[in-house]
């Protein structure tokens, strides 16, 4: 997987478009959109550590550390009439869809807040990223209906679809639910990003070099063994325990690649490390936070603030930048 670095700007010299990004997290969505030719006028998130990450990587970005529900655009005139409002919203849990979008879960509240912000900001286009089940499951139909009806009142029409990050050179089986809306008939000209017609990148392909970087002699052996896509990385709740790579089924998938998904490593393996895939799971190799970020498609120079668990939470909850870039390029074709 090629690493262009976070500062790659493939559209230098071309007209750049304006962006308001909400629920920004570690910046995966904003970074990919920046690479596609969008410049954020503001990013909004309520987590101090996420805002610290954004400032660490993009000190010139305007970061607003506030709960989206409490954000008042009257105090930020630059957000009006932007080209794109983007929102990488927290995943809607099954228990959150209480048969009406007026549910009081944080996830539903943020969807409502995003749509209400549309009334004030009036962007040319809207991009929402969430889980595939938000689009596919009947239990979330009321949420979709709410979004469509509110936007219809404002003169927007939209489209729901599902993307898999693996189709965009991300070494992970990560299905994402996407909603794109545009004013008037603009959505008719929008084409969903085409899949990259190359073999998927495996975990072994992506991490071979980093595993060998400290002289681990078995790096190639392990990389050949880990010849499949990563399961979906899950950042988990900010209110629960330490960092791990996901629930039991996900940990089992990691074990089949010789990886201990129950915890994260502080450093990469050195020459003394001996790996045996037949060992009990707790003795298998562990990934570092930086390696999980690479599996999300973040460039190697993108840094994450906080301790190990906080850093992994940001990585696992992020939108993969390569998918965001593909979406941004598709939107750009219509907006220019």
KAMO-V326299 format. One line per field, one symbol per residue. ss: DSSP state (a for helix, b for strand, c for the rest). psi: psi as a letter, one per 30 degrees, with the letter a starting at -180 (. if undefined). Layout:
BEGIN
ss: ???
psi: ???
END
This chain:
BEGIN
ss: ccccccccccccccccbbbbbbcccccaaaaaaaaccbbbbbbbbccaaaaaaaaaacccccbbbccaaaccaaacaaaccccbbbbbcccccaaacccccccccaaaaaaaaaaaaaaaacccbbbbbbbcaaaacaaaaaaaaaaaaaaaaccbbbbbbbbbaaaacccbccbbbbbbbbbccaaaacccccccccccccaaaaaaaaaaccccccaaaaaaaccccbcccccccccccccccccaaaaaaaacccbcccccbcccccccccccccccaaacbccbaaaaaaaccccccccccccaaaaaaaaaccccaaaaaaaaaaaaaaac
psi: jkjflfgkifgkflkkllkjklhfbfgeeeeeeeffgkkkfkkklfjeeeeeeeeeeiffkjkjjlkeffkjffgifffkhlekkkjilkkjleffihgkfglgleeeeeeeeeeefeeeehlflkkkkaleffefkffgeeeeeeeeeeeeffgkklkklklkfffhgkhkjjkkkkkkklkbgefffkkkkkkkilklkleeeegeeeeffggjfgeeeeeeehhlkklkkjfakfgkaaklgaaeeeeeeeefggkjgflllfllkaffkkkjffllefglkllleeeeeeffgklfgjlklaaeeeeeeeefflkkeeeeeeeeeeeeeef.
END
